[in-house]
Amino acid sequence: MEVWFDSGSTHAFVLEDPIQFPGLAGVRRVVDGGPDEVMYLEGSDQHRGWFQSSLLESCGTRGRAPFDIVLTHGFTLDEKGRKMSKSLGNQTFPQDVIAASGADILRLWVASVDYTDDQRIGPEILKVVGDNYRKLRNTLRWMLGTLAYHEKGDEVDLTTISDLDRLMLHKLAELDGRVREAYANFDFARVVATLSAFMNADLSAFYFDIRKDALYCEPPSSLKRRGALEAIEQIFRALTIWLAPILVFTAEEAWSSRDPAHRTVHLEQFPEIPSDWRDDPLAKRWETIRALRLVVTGAIEIARANKEIGSSLEAAPRVYLSRPEHIEALRGVDFAEVCITSDIAIEIRRPAPEDAFRLPELPDVAVVVERARGIKCARSWRYFDPATASPDFPDVSPRDAEALRELRALGRLP
């Protein structure tokens, strides 16, 4: 695609003229049976200027529009919505933003705004953009730190990974269509909003929060740990490539840290997400599980505020369920792991205490937070029955003892 900007003149460019535009010699537009498209890019004032005059002259001389696509943008104002001027001293200079925060902060601001309308910029707005950037960067950084332990030979068949990991691949497949469509429509704000929501809400606040236990504490040979690493590898690759056109330097830095061949991310094509990663029934089931988790975490937060427990691992909630769809959704699910508690008890069709915690949107779900019994595992911080401890590792849970024995056999422990 050829992109043309207004140079201040009002006459139509004769793009086919090899003398005026030698770099376009041989260009053939789609309307002429060729592969090329012409896009005019300028401010909204050119609807009455360059766009209009070019259209009129081209239609008069060639019987068709001179462009295939017109992309217009608004004007940049200060934080109060005023036009920037030297007299007001309210200008924001790109070189100053780059010097203070880096080019990717400025690029993220550009991609985040609705450029079809007037947009505002200033210190406070850039501060918000900087906070959003740090969240995105920290998510990539966390994945890189985790994937440092994804060793050759740890690969697993993605059909064998857990439902939670498969859920994230399903969401990745959903994102694929949205991101491609947004980029195709030059809707960069939608790209940023879509990826930010996924990385902040689905990954950092949910998936990573749950999976930290398996990644840190499961034995190296554990299928759960290896499956999580395999899923995170796929997530990292897709997100880094999708972010690369916007966070140019950050994506390149992250990609080069993971790619031993140091192939630049900017030569990568958008990933081809397998269609069989889509699993709508699984996603629907996990919508229910996440709603139930929200009730449990709400009850835990109140218990923490009342100083009844410290961390969520000190809790062993009792959850009262009566609706068949809630009961069925939790079948075969380690709900204590999902809620990041040491234990959990599911009470089916039993009356809940009047003072049990409930949410207005799920009145049929009630939670009573109880303290976890047993002793605290020195490794995972989960509470467990000391009678189940191994003699060689009495201060850790049986799962963690197995992991320590395996690490010792690999020479990673004294």
SULCORDA-V295713 format. One line per field, one symbol per residue. ss: DSSP state (@ for helix, = for strand, . for the rest). psi: psi as a letter, one per 30 degrees, with the letter a starting at -180 (. if undefined). burial: 1 if it has 9 or more other ideal C-beta (glycine too) atoms within 8 Angstrom, else 0. Layout:
ss = ???
psi = ???
burial = ???
This chain:
ss = .====................@@@....=@@@...=.======@@@@..@@@@@@@@@@@@@......=====..==.....=..........@@@@@@@@.@@@@@@@@@@......==..@@@@@@@@@@@@@@@@@@@@@@@@@..........@@@..@@@@@@@@@@@@@@@@@@@@@@...@@@@@@@@@@@@@@@@@@@@@@@@@@@@@@.....@@@@@@@@@@@@@@@@@@@@@@...@@@@@@@@@@@......@@@.......@@@..@@@@@@@@@@@@@@@@@@@@@@@@@@......@@@=======..@@@@@@.....@@@@@...======........===..=======..=...==......==.@@@.=..=....@@@@@@@@@@@@.....
psi = kkkklkgflglkkiffjfeeiffgkfkklefggafkkkkkjllffffgceeeeeeeeeeeffglkflekkjllalklafgglkkleefggkjkeeeeeeeflefeeeeeeffljfflkllkleeefeeeeeeeeeeeeeeeeeeeeffgjlkffklkffflleeeeeeeeeeeeeeeeeeeeeeggieeeeeeeeeeeeeeedefdeeeefeeeeefllefkeeeeeeeeeeeeeeeeeeeefefeieeeeeeeefffjffhkkfffklkkjkkfffkieeeeeefeeeeeeeeeeeeeeeeeeeggelclfffliljkkkfkeeeeeefkgkifeeefhlflkkjjkhkklleglklkefiffkkkkklkklalkkfefgkkljfffkkefifglleeeeeeeeeeeffgfk.
burial = 010101000001101000001001001011000001111111000100111111101110000001111001111111100001000001010000110000011111111100100011110011001101101111111111011001000101010010111111111111110111111000111111111111110111011111101110111101111111111111111111111101111111011101100001100101001000101001101101111111111111011100001001111111111000011011001011111111110110000100011110010011111001010010110111000010001001111111111111000000
